[in-house]
Amino acid sequence: MGRIQIIAIISSLLFLYYIARLILKGKLREEYAIMWIICTAVLVLFSFWRDGLEIISDLIGVYAPPNTVFIGAIIAILIYLLHLSLVVSKLQEQNKILAQEIAILKQKATKKDG
Amino acid sequence: MPKYAVVIPAYNEQGAISDVVNAVNTTASLNGIKLDVIVVNDCSIDSTSTIIAELSCIALNLPINLGIGGAVQTGFKYAFENGYDFAFQIDGDGQHPPEELPKLIRASEENNWDVVIGSRFIDKIGFQSTLLRRTGINYFKFLIRSLVGVRITDSTSGFRMINRNALSIVNEYYPDEYPEPEAIILYAKNNLNIGETPVNMRERQGGVSSIGKRASIYYMLKVSLAIIFTFIRVKRKK
């Protein structure tokens, strides 16, 4: 087992532990956590299974196995960023509705007092 | 007798807002119009909120800054929920002279329009804006006419009157940023009759434009995209 493999295993396990802790403490909602768990699981898998990367690269026709890692990571990051933009857009819309309701309700409340 | 609401979005308009509100109320009493002024304070950081509390108007204070579209929609929502028959929209900076309000009412009655837009480019009187802005407005005129076949000379004008049919639509959805041109597409796709009437606009009396020089390219892009997407998204009602 090479030095880099040990480092990879330890860091991905630590990452998995950290995510589990966040979920347990209720700081990370489950629906957002699923993606993180899957990503970390993939990391752990490949840090144990060294030949796996070469086998998969061969399968999809990538010459240099590290490129498979980069492509996979970039695609995952893009999808996740898009997902976050969706979440933010939804929050912004809900926020707007809440603010409008508050303004209208505040006006009603002061009218009753006055 | 129909009930009118005048929605005035205000963001840091301490200098001009009281004159605008008072002028609207004066116009209403001179012309015998039953009208309430609704000032939507879009979380101003100046003394707008204390000023409007003293004026004879309905003050809606937003707890966070929503931008012009969100602010105007707040006023429209209030007008819709409280049973107003018509809602005007005018700027809080004094660009739109309230004396012109009856013109919009007349235009709507004579032509049976659901939406009346006050245009400064029909009679070409009053403040005509800069050449750059007029070029942009002509481009929107072309874009809107190609998409929905309505000829609007002043699509960015925020001086408008809409009836209850239109209010029920904007109660559900109103564009956020730079809403004016996009709203025209929204109305047209919902089969509302849209028309324009000439009005005299002034240069702003206070405050700053929501569209800075550097933002104008972004403005063109954003509004073009919004117009096209609204055109695709909103299904034409039969």
Interface residues (C-beta under 8 A of the other chain):
Chain A: N95 K96 A99 Q100 I102 A103 I104 K106 Q107
Chain B: V40 I58 A59 L60 N61 L62 P63 I64 L66 G70 Q73 T74 K77 Y78 E81 D176
